[in-house]
Amino acid sequence: MKRMLNRKNIFNAVLVFLFLALVFVPSAKAMVLEGLMKIGFFKPNTTHRGKTDTALPQDLSGIRFKDIKGNTVDLGDLKGKIIFLNFWATWCPPCLAEMPAVNKLYETFKGDNQIVFILADADGNLNKSQQFMNRKKYGLPVYAIASEIPDVLFQGSIPTTVVFDKEGRISYHESGAANYGDPKFIEFINKLKTTN
């Protein structure tokens, strides 16, 4: 029995347990990714535009989202505002990992009427998404997808984040987790506020 409980076996058992937790427990994966964001990994790259807006209609009219109270937001009605659109799900570890940073960005700009935040529930369970936000004490506005979404914006990979400038053009488009609370991304949003 003593041979089985030596340091090497205990260490190996702990490593196997941690590996299994990372594989099978979404919140454990999210915690690791969030930690990596805090030490400087997963910074959003704002030096490129991501996907181009050539496949988008002249305006964003008809791309709609519905909040928990049943109010509908049409992106076409938001011309003149910067739109931060994030497709996410409660079961997605990278989504959960970036949510504290998204909330930090939201808290930075929540009083600014030039910027609109839409966190689109990609798994079709708006109540569960709202409960997640309430449990985490995030003020982020959660919406259900209420229309067809052009493939140039969202092809099903989550998280996907799109930022539109005041003219409705894509200024940022990225799939995968990123630290949107990073000072350089906040600076990027501030620059969008001052340009046409």
LINDAQUI-V252190 format. One record per helix or strand of 3 or more residues. SS is the DSSP state (hx for helix, st for strand). FROM is the first residue (numbers start at 1). LEN is the number of residues. Records with the same first field share a line. If there is no record, write none. Layout:
# LINDAQUI-V252190
SS->FROM-LEN + FROM-LEN
This chain:
# LINDAQUI-V252190
hx->7-18 + 26-13 + 75-4 + 93-17 + 126-11 + 183-12
st->64-4 + 72-3 + 82-7 + 115-7 + 142-4 + 160-5 + 170-6
